[in-house]
Amino acid sequence: MQRVVATAGPQANFSITVQAVTSNMAKITAGAQYPGYKCINAPTQVR
């Protein structure tokens, strides 16, 4: 995960790690709940 918004702190990143069961879930969770973060190691976009 790459931090692209200054207001997004380590707590948000921790929540992503906890809720991300699979890589797809990680992308969906990050995109839906933390729009300030983007997955840099994901070449494909989920739906």
PyMOL Python script that loads the backbone (N, CA, C, O; Angstrom):
from pymol import cmd

cmd.read_pdbstr("""\
ATOM      1  N   MET A   1       0.848  -1.198   0.000  1.00  0.00           N
ATOM      2  CA  MET A   1       0.000   0.000   0.000  1.00  0.00           C
ATOM      3  C   MET A   1       0.881   1.244   0.000  1.00  0.00           C
ATOM      4  O   MET A   1       1.911   1.302   0.672  1.00  0.00           O
ATOM      5  N   GLN A   2       0.451   2.224  -0.763  1.00  0.00           N
ATOM      6  CA  GLN A   2       1.192   3.483  -0.802  1.00  0.00           C
ATOM      7  C   GLN A   2       0.345   4.596  -0.226  1.00  0.00           C
ATOM      8  O   GLN A   2      -0.823   4.750  -0.583  1.00  0.00           O
ATOM      9  N   ARG A   3       0.935   5.369   0.662  1.00  0.00           N
ATOM     10  CA  ARG A   3       0.190   6.446   1.310  1.00  0.00           C
ATOM     11  C   ARG A   3       0.207   7.674   0.417  1.00  0.00           C
ATOM     12  O   ARG A   3       1.269   8.248   0.174  1.00  0.00           O
ATOM     13  N   VAL A   4      -0.959   8.085  -0.076  1.00  0.00           N
ATOM     14  CA  VAL A   4      -1.036   9.201  -1.009  1.00  0.00           C
ATOM     15  C   VAL A   4      -1.751  10.400  -0.407  1.00  0.00           C
ATOM     16  O   VAL A   4      -1.767  11.477  -1.004  1.00  0.00           O
ATOM     17  N   VAL A   5      -2.347  10.223   0.778  1.00  0.00           N
ATOM     18  CA  VAL A   5      -3.023  11.332   1.444  1.00  0.00           C
ATOM     19  C   VAL A   5      -2.407  11.529   2.819  1.00  0.00           C
ATOM     20  O   VAL A   5      -2.267  10.579   3.590  1.00  0.00           O
ATOM     21  N   ALA A   6      -2.042  12.765   3.118  1.00  0.00           N
ATOM     22  CA  ALA A   6      -1.333  13.054   4.359  1.00  0.00           C
ATOM     23  C   ALA A   6      -2.206  12.805   5.582  1.00  0.00           C
ATOM     24  O   ALA A   6      -1.699  12.485   6.657  1.00  0.00           O
ATOM     25  N   THR A   7      -3.528  12.952   5.419  1.00  0.00           N
ATOM     26  CA  THR A   7      -4.434  12.819   6.560  1.00  0.00           C
ATOM     27  C   THR A   7      -4.672  11.364   6.920  1.00  0.00           C
ATOM     28  O   THR A   7      -5.154  11.065   8.013  1.00  0.00           O
ATOM     29  N   ALA A   8      -4.338  10.452   6.009  1.00  0.00           N
ATOM     30  CA  ALA A   8      -4.543   9.030   6.282  1.00  0.00           C
ATOM     31  C   ALA A   8      -3.380   8.504   7.111  1.00  0.00           C
ATOM     32  O   ALA A   8      -2.230   8.532   6.673  1.00  0.00           O
ATOM     33  N   GLY A   9      -3.687   8.028   8.306  1.00  0.00           N
ATOM     34  CA  GLY A   9      -2.638   7.616   9.236  1.00  0.00           C
ATOM     35  C   GLY A   9      -2.429   6.116   9.275  1.00  0.00           C
ATOM     36  O   GLY A   9      -3.087   5.380   8.540  1.00  0.00           O
ATOM     37  N   PRO A  10      -1.517   5.652  10.125  1.00  0.00           N
ATOM     38  CA  PRO A  10      -1.203   4.231  10.260  1.00  0.00           C
ATOM     39  C   PRO A  10      -2.382   3.408  10.774  1.00  0.00           C
ATOM     40  O   PRO A  10      -2.428   2.196  10.561  1.00  0.00           O
ATOM     41  N   GLN A  11      -3.332   4.051  11.445  1.00  0.00           N
ATOM     42  CA  GLN A  11      -4.511   3.324  11.928  1.00  0.00           C
ATOM     43  C   GLN A  11      -5.333   2.808  10.751  1.00  0.00           C
ATOM     44  O   GLN A  11      -5.847   1.690  10.788  1.00  0.00           O
ATOM     45  N   ALA A  12      -5.453   3.623   9.714  1.00  0.00           N
ATOM     46  CA  ALA A  12      -6.190   3.205   8.522  1.00  0.00           C
ATOM     47  C   ALA A  12      -5.482   2.028   7.851  1.00  0.00           C
ATOM     48  O   ALA A  12      -6.119   1.068   7.416  1.00  0.00           O
ATOM     49  N   ASN A  13      -4.163   2.119   7.779  1.00  0.00           N
ATOM     50  CA  ASN A  13      -3.379   1.049   7.167  1.00  0.00           C
ATOM     51  C   ASN A  13      -3.527  -0.243   7.965  1.00  0.00           C
ATOM     52  O   ASN A  13      -3.605  -1.324   7.382  1.00  0.00           O
ATOM     53  N   PHE A  14      -3.565  -0.140   9.281  1.00  0.00           N
ATOM     54  CA  PHE A  14      -3.741  -1.301  10.150  1.00  0.00           C
ATOM     55  C   PHE A  14      -5.105  -1.943   9.914  1.00  0.00           C
ATOM     56  O   PHE A  14      -5.221  -3.167   9.861  1.00  0.00           O
ATOM     57  N   SER A  15      -6.128  -1.114   9.775  1.00  0.00           N
ATOM     58  CA  SER A  15      -7.477  -1.631   9.529  1.00  0.00           C
ATOM     59  C   SER A  15      -7.525  -2.382   8.201  1.00  0.00           C
ATOM     60  O   SER A  15      -8.181  -3.417   8.087  1.00  0.00           O
ATOM     61  N   ILE A  16      -6.827  -1.853   7.200  1.00  0.00           N
ATOM     62  CA  ILE A  16      -6.776  -2.524   5.904  1.00  0.00           C
ATOM     63  C   ILE A  16      -6.134  -3.899   6.049  1.00  0.00           C
ATOM     64  O   ILE A  16      -6.609  -4.879   5.475  1.00  0.00           O
ATOM     65  N   THR A  17      -5.055  -3.965   6.817  1.00  0.00           N
ATOM     66  CA  THR A  17      -4.346  -5.233   7.000  1.00  0.00           C
ATOM     67  C   THR A  17      -5.237  -6.257   7.695  1.00  0.00           C
ATOM     68  O   THR A  17      -5.208  -7.442   7.365  1.00  0.00           O
ATOM     69  N   VAL A  18      -6.022  -5.793   8.652  1.00  0.00           N
ATOM     70  CA  VAL A  18      -6.894  -6.694   9.407  1.00  0.00           C
ATOM     71  C   VAL A  18      -8.039  -7.203   8.536  1.00  0.00           C
ATOM     72  O   VAL A  18      -8.371  -8.388   8.572  1.00  0.00           O
ATOM     73  N   GLN A  19      -8.643  -6.305   7.752  1.00  0.00           N
ATOM     74  CA  GLN A  19      -9.842  -6.658   7.001  1.00  0.00           C
ATOM     75  C   GLN A  19      -9.515  -7.356   5.681  1.00  0.00           C
ATOM     76  O   GLN A  19     -10.379  -7.996   5.082  1.00  0.00           O
ATOM     77  N   ALA A  20      -8.269  -7.230   5.233  1.00  0.00           N
ATOM     78  CA  ALA A  20      -7.903  -7.801   3.945  1.00  0.00           C
ATOM     79  C   ALA A  20      -7.645  -9.300   4.073  1.00  0.00           C
ATOM     80  O   ALA A  20      -6.560  -9.715   4.481  1.00  0.00           O
ATOM     81  N   VAL A  21      -8.636 -10.107   3.726  1.00  0.00           N
ATOM     82  CA  VAL A  21      -8.486 -11.556   3.805  1.00  0.00           C
ATOM     83  C   VAL A  21      -7.780 -12.069   2.552  1.00  0.00           C
ATOM     84  O   VAL A  21      -6.860 -12.884   2.626  1.00  0.00           O
ATOM     85  N   THR A  22      -8.224 -11.582   1.421  1.00  0.00           N
ATOM     86  CA  THR A  22      -7.582 -11.943   0.158  1.00  0.00           C
ATOM     87  C   THR A  22      -7.128 -10.670  -0.541  1.00  0.00           C
ATOM     88  O   THR A  22      -7.465  -9.570  -0.102  1.00  0.00           O
ATOM     89  N   SER A  23      -6.372 -10.804  -1.619  1.00  0.00           N
ATOM     90  CA  SER A  23      -5.891  -9.631  -2.342  1.00  0.00           C
ATOM     91  C   SER A  23      -7.064  -8.852  -2.938  1.00  0.00           C
ATOM     92  O   SER A  23      -7.029  -7.623  -3.008  1.00  0.00           O
ATOM     93  N   ASN A  24      -8.102  -9.574  -3.366  1.00  0.00           N
ATOM     94  CA  ASN A  24      -9.288  -8.904  -3.886  1.00  0.00           C
ATOM     95  C   ASN A  24      -9.981  -8.104  -2.795  1.00  0.00           C
ATOM     96  O   ASN A  24     -10.389  -6.963  -3.009  1.00  0.00           O
ATOM     97  N   MET A  25     -10.107  -8.713  -1.629  1.00  0.00           N
ATOM     98  CA  MET A  25     -10.708  -8.017  -0.492  1.00  0.00           C
ATOM     99  C   MET A  25      -9.888  -6.791  -0.125  1.00  0.00           C
ATOM    100  O   MET A  25     -10.438  -5.756   0.251  1.00  0.00           O
ATOM    101  N   ALA A  26      -8.576  -6.910  -0.235  1.00  0.00           N
ATOM    102  CA  ALA A  26      -7.690  -5.795   0.088  1.00  0.00           C
ATOM    103  C   ALA A  26      -7.956  -4.610  -0.834  1.00  0.00           C
ATOM    104  O   ALA A  26      -8.042  -3.468  -0.383  1.00  0.00           O
ATOM    105  N   LYS A  27      -8.086  -4.893  -2.125  1.00  0.00           N
ATOM    106  CA  LYS A  27      -8.332  -3.825  -3.098  1.00  0.00           C
ATOM    107  C   LYS A  27      -9.693  -3.187  -2.850  1.00  0.00           C
ATOM    108  O   LYS A  27      -9.823  -1.963  -2.847  1.00  0.00           O
ATOM    109  N   ILE A  28     -10.711  -4.029  -2.640  1.00  0.00           N
ATOM    110  CA  ILE A  28     -12.065  -3.521  -2.431  1.00  0.00           C
ATOM    111  C   ILE A  28     -12.139  -2.716  -1.142  1.00  0.00           C
ATOM    112  O   ILE A  28     -12.714  -1.627  -1.112  1.00  0.00           O
ATOM    113  N   THR A  29     -11.553  -3.259  -0.075  1.00  0.00           N
ATOM    114  CA  THR A  29     -11.588  -2.580   1.218  1.00  0.00           C
ATOM    115  C   THR A  29     -10.855  -1.246   1.147  1.00  0.00           C
ATOM    116  O   THR A  29     -11.347  -0.232   1.642  1.00  0.00           O
ATOM    117  N   ALA A  30      -9.684  -1.252   0.533  1.00  0.00           N
ATOM    118  CA  ALA A  30      -8.889  -0.035   0.427  1.00  0.00           C
ATOM    119  C   ALA A  30      -9.606   1.004  -0.434  1.00  0.00           C
ATOM    120  O   ALA A  30      -9.610   2.191  -0.110  1.00  0.00           O
ATOM    121  N   GLY A  31     -10.209   0.551  -1.529  1.00  0.00           N
ATOM    122  CA  GLY A  31     -10.880   1.472  -2.428  1.00  0.00           C
ATOM    123  C   GLY A  31     -12.150   2.039  -1.832  1.00  0.00           C
ATOM    124  O   GLY A  31     -12.482   3.201  -2.065  1.00  0.00           O
ATOM    125  N   ALA A  32     -12.871   1.223  -1.059  1.00  0.00           N
ATOM    126  CA  ALA A  32     -14.162   1.637  -0.540  1.00  0.00           C
ATOM    127  C   ALA A  32     -14.030   2.470   0.735  1.00  0.00           C
ATOM    128  O   ALA A  32     -14.670   3.514   0.862  1.00  0.00           O
ATOM    129  N   GLN A  33     -13.206   2.018   1.676  1.00  0.00           N
ATOM    130  CA  GLN A  33     -13.140   2.673   2.974  1.00  0.00           C
ATOM    131  C   GLN A  33     -12.003   3.680   3.067  1.00  0.00           C
ATOM    132  O   GLN A  33     -12.100   4.652   3.816  1.00  0.00           O
ATOM    133  N   TYR A  34     -10.925   3.461   2.316  1.00  0.00           N
ATOM    134  CA  TYR A  34      -9.775   4.355   2.389  1.00  0.00           C
ATOM    135  C   TYR A  34      -9.375   4.814   0.987  1.00  0.00           C
ATOM    136  O   TYR A  34      -8.386   4.336   0.430  1.00  0.00           O
ATOM    137  N   PRO A  35     -10.157   5.753   0.413  1.00  0.00           N
ATOM    138  CA  PRO A  35      -9.862   6.239  -0.934  1.00  0.00           C
ATOM    139  C   PRO A  35      -8.530   6.990  -1.011  1.00  0.00           C
ATOM    140  O   PRO A  35      -8.034   7.260  -2.106  1.00  0.00           O
ATOM    141  N   GLY A  36      -7.945   7.332   0.154  1.00  0.00           N
ATOM    142  CA  GLY A  36      -6.657   8.010   0.170  1.00  0.00           C
ATOM    143  C   GLY A  36      -5.499   7.067  -0.084  1.00  0.00           C
ATOM    144  O   GLY A  36      -4.361   7.500  -0.264  1.00  0.00           O
ATOM    145  N   TYR A  37      -5.793   5.775  -0.097  1.00  0.00           N
ATOM    146  CA  TYR A  37      -4.740   4.787  -0.333  1.00  0.00           C
ATOM    147  C   TYR A  37      -4.965   4.119  -1.679  1.00  0.00           C
ATOM    148  O   TYR A  37      -6.102   3.954  -2.123  1.00  0.00           O
ATOM    149  N   LYS A  38      -3.869   3.735  -2.323  1.00  0.00           N
ATOM    150  CA  LYS A  38      -3.993   2.979  -3.571  1.00  0.00           C
ATOM    151  C   LYS A  38      -3.009   1.824  -3.562  1.00  0.00           C
ATOM    152  O   LYS A  38      -1.899   1.943  -3.043  1.00  0.00           O
ATOM    153  N   CYS A  39      -3.419   0.717  -4.133  1.00  0.00           N
ATOM    154  CA  CYS A  39      -2.576  -0.471  -4.139  1.00  0.00           C
ATOM    155  C   CYS A  39      -1.593  -0.370  -5.301  1.00  0.00           C
ATOM    156  O   CYS A  39      -1.997  -0.397  -6.463  1.00  0.00           O
ATOM    157  N   ILE A  40      -0.304  -0.253  -4.990  1.00  0.00           N
ATOM    158  CA  ILE A  40       0.694  -0.068  -6.044  1.00  0.00           C
ATOM    159  C   ILE A  40       1.146  -1.400  -6.627  1.00  0.00           C
ATOM    160  O   ILE A  40       1.739  -1.431  -7.706  1.00  0.00           O
ATOM    161  N   ASN A  41       0.873  -2.505  -5.926  1.00  0.00           N
ATOM    162  CA  ASN A  41       1.303  -3.815  -6.408  1.00  0.00           C
ATOM    163  C   ASN A  41       0.147  -4.565  -7.069  1.00  0.00           C
ATOM    164  O   ASN A  41       0.192  -5.788  -7.203  1.00  0.00           O
ATOM    165  N   ALA A  42      -0.886  -3.829  -7.481  1.00  0.00           N
ATOM    166  CA  ALA A  42      -2.040  -4.463  -8.116  1.00  0.00           C
ATOM    167  C   ALA A  42      -2.170  -3.963  -9.556  1.00  0.00           C
ATOM    168  O   ALA A  42      -2.723  -2.887  -9.782  1.00  0.00           O
ATOM    169  N   PRO A  43      -1.675  -4.720 -10.527  1.00  0.00           N
ATOM    170  CA  PRO A  43      -1.734  -4.308 -11.930  1.00  0.00           C
ATOM    171  C   PRO A  43      -3.150  -4.343 -12.495  1.00  0.00           C
ATOM    172  O   PRO A  43      -3.461  -3.612 -13.436  1.00  0.00           O
ATOM    173  N   THR A  44      -4.005  -5.184 -11.930  1.00  0.00           N
ATOM    174  CA  THR A  44      -5.370  -5.299 -12.431  1.00  0.00           C
ATOM    175  C   THR A  44      -6.347  -4.685 -11.442  1.00  0.00           C
ATOM    176  O   THR A  44      -6.120  -4.716 -10.232  1.00  0.00           O
ATOM    177  N   GLN A  45      -7.435  -4.127 -11.960  1.00  0.00           N
ATOM    178  CA  GLN A  45      -8.435  -3.500 -11.106  1.00  0.00           C
ATOM    179  C   GLN A  45      -9.622  -4.444 -10.926  1.00  0.00           C
ATOM    180  O   GLN A  45     -10.078  -5.069 -11.883  1.00  0.00           O
ATOM    181  N   VAL A  46     -10.110  -4.540  -9.706  1.00  0.00           N
ATOM    182  CA  VAL A  46     -11.196  -5.465  -9.408  1.00  0.00           C
ATOM    183  C   VAL A  46     -12.538  -4.838  -9.744  1.00  0.00           C
ATOM    184  O   VAL A  46     -12.968  -3.885  -9.094  1.00  0.00           O
ATOM    185  N   ARG A  47     -13.200  -5.381 -10.769  1.00  0.00           N
ATOM    186  CA  ARG A  47     -14.516  -4.914 -11.201  1.00  0.00           C
ATOM    187  C   ARG A  47     -14.556  -3.406 -11.331  1.00  0.00           C
ATOM    188  O   ARG A  47     -15.592  -2.844 -11.686  1.00  0.00           O
TER     189      ARG A  47
END
""", "prot")
cmd.dss("prot")
cmd.show_as("cartoon", "prot")
cmd.util.cbc("prot")
cmd.orient("prot")
